Amino acid sequence: MVDLTQKDITELQESYAKRTQNAGRMYFGLQRTKRLKATLHWVHDFARVSEVPTLKGLTQESFKAAISIAAQRADIRKKEAKDASSVSSEASPGKLKDDKKRQEWIT
């Protein structure tokens, strides 16, 4: 799961939904899809700290809590990245097209 992305989970869900009944059509549903994505983030959190994910010592409730926290962290990282890119783009003076503008920008 370390190599998967959220997009991969979405594509998997869509591909199963597009199958015919005889070919194994399956609807994941919104909650199951969210849990799969949260589990993906949980696995990625372990990879970030160079640890191997393990279910040892986890109950169903504690696992659901752990993947919920991982999903929240992923949302925070996404928001932080978006905010950082908007701040840096606002601070950028833009492309300098000629020496005259460069001199105005420097002074």
C-alpha positions in Angstrom: 0.0 0.0 0.0 3.0 2.3 0.4 3.1 2.9 -3.4 -0.7 3.6 -3.8 -2.3 7.0 -3.9 -5.8 8.2 -3.1 -6.3 8.4 -6.9 -5.5 4.7 -7.1 -8.2 3.9 -4.6 -10.8 6.0 -6.5 -9.9 4.3 -9.8 -10.2 0.9 -8.2 -13.6 1.8 -6.8 -14.8 3.1 -10.2 -13.4 0.1 -12.1 -15.3 -2.4 -9.9 -18.5 -0.3 -10.2 -18.3 -0.3 -14.0 -18.0 -4.1 -14.2 -21.0 -6.2 -15.2 -22.7 -8.4 -12.6 -21.1 -11.5 -14.1 -17.7 -9.9 -14.1 -17.9 -9.2 -10.3 -19.5 -5.8 -10.0 -19.0 -4.4 -6.5 -20.0 -1.0 -5.0 -17.5 0.1 -2.4 -19.7 2.8 -1.0 -18.6 6.1 0.4 -17.7 4.9 3.9 -15.7 2.0 2.7 -13.8 4.2 0.2 -13.1 6.7 2.9 -11.8 3.9 5.2 -9.6 2.6 2.4 -8.1 6.0 1.9 -7.7 6.5 5.6 -5.9 3.2 5.8 -3.7 4.3 3.0 -2.7 7.4 4.9 -2.1 5.3 8.0 0.3 3.1 6.1 2.0 6.2 4.6 2.4 7.6 8.1 4.4 4.5 9.1 6.5 4.8 6.0 7.3 8.5 6.9 8.9 7.3 10.1 10.5 4.3 8.6 8.4 1.8 10.5 6.4 -1.2 9.3 2.6 -1.0 9.9 1.3 -3.5 12.3 -2.1 -4.4 13.7 -0.6 -6.0 16.7 -2.3 -4.7 19.9 -5.1 -2.9 18.0 -8.8 -3.6 18.4 -11.3 -2.7 15.8 -12.2 0.5 17.6 -8.6 1.6 18.1 -7.7 0.8 14.4 -10.7 2.9 13.3 -9.5 5.7 15.6 -5.9 5.4 14.2 -7.0 5.6 10.6 -9.3 8.5 11.4 -6.3 10.4 12.9 -4.2 9.5 9.8 -6.9 10.9 7.5 -7.0 14.1 9.6 -3.3 14.4 9.3 -3.5 14.0 5.5 -6.1 16.7 5.3 -3.9 19.0 7.4 -0.9 18.3 5.2 -2.9 19.0 2.1 -4.2 22.3 3.5 -0.7 23.3 4.7 0.7 22.6 1.2 -2.1 24.6 -0.4 -1.6 27.6 2.0 2.2 27.5 1.5 1.9 27.6 -2.3 -0.6 30.5 -2.2 1.6 32.5 0.2 4.7 31.9 -2.0 2.9 32.8 -5.2 1.6 36.1 -3.5 5.1 37.0 -2.4 6.7 36.3 -5.8 7.4 39.5 -7.9 6.7 37.5 -11.0 8.9 36.9 -14.0 11.3 39.7 -14.8 11.1 40.4 -18.5 13.7 43.1 -19.0 16.5 44.9 -17.2 14.4 48.0 -16.7 11.9 46.1 -14.6 14.7 44.3 -12.8 16.2 47.7 -11.8 12.8 48.9 -10.6 12.3 45.8 -8.6 15.8 46.0 -6.9 15.4 49.6 -5.9 
